[in-house]
């Protein structure tokens, strides 16, 4: 006689690599940590991997250029590749201001997801002033000037003008939906 007890199909866990992107002050770290906790995925702040020369330059109020970012992006690309090869999910905070930066990061994982924290200059500069963020208005202006906002084909866009809890809920739901859509293909 066979057992007729139905077997449960295990719910897949979130198994993707994600970059939370946006200009400085958009909330990459706060959102990345909260979404990571909601999905059970570790968060890594990509800014921790800047070389000292970049940190010194930003501390002087000087914006980074493409040459400054090149080595840093290579480190993050390698990190993404390592997580992909080990089959480990991760969420990384990285400004990813230009399309070519995002394309470079995708070399580590062609299925890399981007979560774009989109907000106006006024919203972000107001938040930075309230938090007494070290970034000067000139550096924030430089980031907005550099930003090549991703299209819908490239990233999940979340409007950060809404309450933080809503940003987290929307981000988590959108990433789960994209993951479920991808595994059903």
C-alpha positions in Angstrom: 0.0 0.0 0.0 1.3 3.5 -0.8 1.2 6.5 1.4 -1.4 8.9 -0.1 -0.3 11.8 2.1 0.3 14.8 -0.1 3.8 16.1 -0.1 4.4 19.7 0.4 6.4 21.6 -2.2 9.1 23.5 -0.4 8.8 27.3 -0.7 12.0 28.5 -2.5 14.1 30.8 -0.5 15.2 34.1 -2.0 18.3 33.2 -3.9 19.4 36.3 -5.8 22.1 38.9 -5.7 20.7 42.5 -5.4 22.3 45.9 -5.5 20.5 48.7 -3.7 21.4 51.8 -5.7 20.9 55.6 -5.6 22.7 58.8 -4.8 24.2 59.4 -1.4 21.6 59.9 1.3 18.9 58.0 -0.6 18.9 55.3 2.2 20.9 52.5 0.6 22.2 51.2 3.9 19.0 51.6 5.9 16.8 50.0 3.2 19.4 47.3 2.3 19.6 46.2 6.0 15.8 46.2 6.5 15.0 44.4 3.2 17.8 42.0 3.9 16.3 41.2 7.3 12.9 40.8 5.8 14.2 38.4 3.1 16.7 36.6 5.4 19.6 37.8 3.2 22.8 39.4 4.4 23.5 43.1 3.6 26.9 44.4 2.7 27.6 48.2 2.6 29.7 48.6 -0.6 31.1 51.9 0.7 33.2 49.8 3.2 35.3 48.6 0.2 36.4 52.0 -1.1 40.2 52.4 -1.1 41.6 54.9 1.4 42.4 57.3 -1.4 38.6 57.5 -2.3 37.7 58.0 1.4 40.3 60.8 1.7 39.0 62.5 -1.5 35.4 62.4 -0.3 36.4 63.6 3.1 37.9 66.7 1.5 34.5 67.3 -0.2 35.8 66.2 -3.7 33.5 64.0 -5.8 34.8 60.8 -7.2 35.3 60.3 -10.9 35.3 57.2 -13.1 38.9 56.4 -12.4 38.4 56.6 -8.7 35.5 54.2 -8.9 37.1 51.7 -11.2 39.0 49.6 -8.7 36.1 49.8 -6.2 33.6 48.5 -8.7 36.0 45.6 -9.6 36.1 44.6 -5.9 32.3 44.6 -5.8 31.9 42.7 -9.1 34.3 40.0 -7.7 32.2 39.9 -4.5 29.0 39.4 -6.5 30.6 36.7 -8.6 31.8 34.9 -5.5 28.3 34.9 -4.0 26.9 33.7 -7.3 29.4 30.9 -7.6 28.6 29.8 -4.0 24.8 30.0 -4.7 24.5 32.6 -1.9 22.1 35.5 -1.9 23.4 38.9 -0.9 22.2 42.5 -0.9 24.9 45.1 -1.6 24.6 48.9 -1.2 26.4 50.7 -4.1 25.5 54.0 -5.7 25.8 52.5 -9.3 25.2 55.9 -10.7 26.0 55.1 -14.4 24.7 52.4 -16.7 28.3 51.2 -17.4 28.9 50.8 -13.6 25.8 48.6 -13.4 26.9 46.7 -16.5 30.2 46.0 -14.9 28.5 44.7 -11.7 26.4 42.4 -13.9 29.6 40.8 -15.1 29.6 39.1 -11.7 26.0 37.8 -12.1 24.0 38.4 -15.3 20.8 38.0 -13.2 21.8 40.7 -10.8 18.8 42.8 -9.6 19.0 46.5 -9.0 16.7 48.3 -6.5 16.8 52.0 -7.4 16.0 54.3 -4.5 14.7 57.3 -6.4 14.2 60.6 -4.7 14.4 64.3 -5.6 17.3 66.5 -4.7 15.1 68.4 -2.2 13.9 65.2 -0.4 17.4 63.8 -0.1 19.2 67.0 0.8 16.6 67.6 3.5 17.1 64.2 5.0 20.9 64.6 4.9 20.7 67.9 6.7 18.5 66.4 9.4 20.9 63.5 9.8 23.9 65.9 9.7 25.4 63.8 6.9 29.0 64.6 5.9 28.2 65.0 2.2 28.2 68.6 1.1 25.4 70.0 -1.2 28.0 70.3 -3.9 28.9 66.6 -3.7 25.2 65.7 -3.8 24.7 67.9 -6.8 27.6 66.1 -8.5 26.0 62.8 -7.8 22.7 63.9 -9.3 24.6 65.3 -12.3 26.4 61.9 -12.7 23.2 59.8 -12.2 22.0 57.9 -15.2 18.6 56.8 -13.8 17.9 53.2 -14.8 14.8 52.4 -16.9 12.2 49.8 -15.9 14.1 47.2 -17.9 17.1 47.7 -15.7 15.9 48.2 -12.1 13.0 48.1 -9.7 12.3 51.7 -8.9 11.1 52.7 -5.4 10.0 56.3 -4.6 11.7 57.2 -1.3 9.5 60.2 -0.7 7.1 57.8 1.1 7.4 56.6 4.7 10.3 54.4 5.4 8.1 51.4 6.3 6.3 51.7 2.9 9.7 51.9 1.1 10.7 48.6 2.9 7.3 46.9 2.2 7.4 48.0 -1.5 11.0 47.0 -2.0 10.6 43.6 -0.3 7.4 42.8 -2.2 8.9 43.8 -5.6 12.0 41.7 -5.0 10.0 38.7 -4.0 7.7 39.1 -7.0 10.7 39.4 -9.4 12.3 36.3 -7.8 9.1 34.3 -8.0 8.6 35.4 -11.6 12.1 34.3 -12.5 11.8 30.8 -10.9 8.5 30.2 -12.6 10.1 30.6 -16.1 
